[in-house]
Amino acid sequence: MGLSIVAPAMPAHRDEWELRLLADPDLLQDIAFAVGGPFHVMYPERVGDNVDGFRAAFAQAGVDGAIFYGKKANKAACVVRACAEHGAGVDVSSIGELSSALTQGIRGEDLMVTGPAKSPELLWLATRHGALIALDAPDELDGLARAGLPARVLLRMLPPGSTSRFGMTEAELDTALRRTDLGPITVEGFSFHLSGYDPIARAELAVTLIERCRSAREQGHRAGTISIGGGFAVDYLSERTWQDFLADSDPRRFHAGKRFDSYYPYHAACPGPDMLAAILRHGNLAQRLRENEIRLAIEPGRALLDRAGSTVFRVQGAKIRSAHDDSYQLLTVDGTSLSLSEQWFDSEYLPDPTLWPDRPGVPTAVSVGAATCLESDMLSWRRIPLPRAAELGDLLVYPNTAGYQMDSNESAFHQLPIPPKVALYDTSDGRFRWTLDAR
């Protein structure tokens, strides 16, 4: 394996359940045989643990908190069921998402409906179930007022200086609060969404919304909830691994000299519940929320799915290629990069896949291509150091893919099957049982 063309290893953090799955001599192969193509493995118990972690951060800060799972991150039914069982709500943006959430046990009052320019049908259904509706624009409020529908709403604020197409300006918020024709509409509070993963920016903007709530109460509105949205970071890799990659992402270590301009930040020093705790600490935000009797809502997606799933492909082709006088394997698997969706952002999913089964062999550099006729259809342009050469029929298990990777870009291009989701459950004797997820 030529060191000049192989990338450094980028092993992901793994949970105990994943190690058990990889160590099982039969389970992955049995599922692959039954499914007949690529598949996603989900472990819903980890979702429940993640919900509990956020809830503990609220409790430690003494803050009334509400967790709404951002369903767009993964539509698996088992995820929503885990949220229902652990007391979390769900953030939905379509009739399909709303209906699916209800089917898996989410109560109407535990739904938050977000997104731009919601259809009249979605707004009607949301009001029927008593969902909390985050209104993105004045015309949505107009529609609810004309219909005379009893609705619980948050008004979404456009962050100062933002060029986002979402949210209302300060003037639009002021006008909405002065309206006298709202009838059965209750303004429950305000919301915002920020890009990036900066806890300080979220804490400071939350303080602005607290003041908004105080002012709205003086005008007769309930205004007892603010939502700071999602964007809670996930820690995929160790800090050393991530920093080493950033310091040396030489294109010679990528198939065809591929370059990417940006990557998701695969290491986070303050991920998930730790990030929420940092938000609540900054500027005494927790104290301000308590003093003003305001509930803080969050809408995590990826963070509730951290280490809750993996994606499995079967090797169905292997070639030897060379670059810079060194050789490497160029693999073809039985699915497409559309089921590993970081490519949606003109980027690449970096955590290393595991080659299964574990057998002795000679370390080998591999790039991983997919089953379509497109040159661009690559799961891993980076030449990954595997512990041995891959063989036909081997499985590649990409870790921690439940957050956006599985669903956000899936396609039946070439009429290839969309990978199903398989949910794993523990038995009393320490084994796994599996079932196909009912979406």
Beta strands, then each sheet from edge to edge (+ up, - down):
strand 1: 39-42
strand 2: 65-70
strand 3: 89-92
strand 4: 111-113
strand 5: 132-135
strand 6: 151-156
strand 7: 185-191
strand 8: 225-227
strand 9: 295-298
strand 10: 309-323
strand 11: 326-333
strand 12: 354-356
strand 13: 364-369
strand 14: 378-386
strand 15: 395-398
strand 16: 421-426
strand 17: 432-436
sheet 1: 12+ 15- 10+ 1- 16- 17+
sheet 2: 2+ 3+ 4+ 5+ 6+ 7+ 8+ 9+ 2+
sheet 3: 12+ 15- 10+ 11- 13- 14+
end
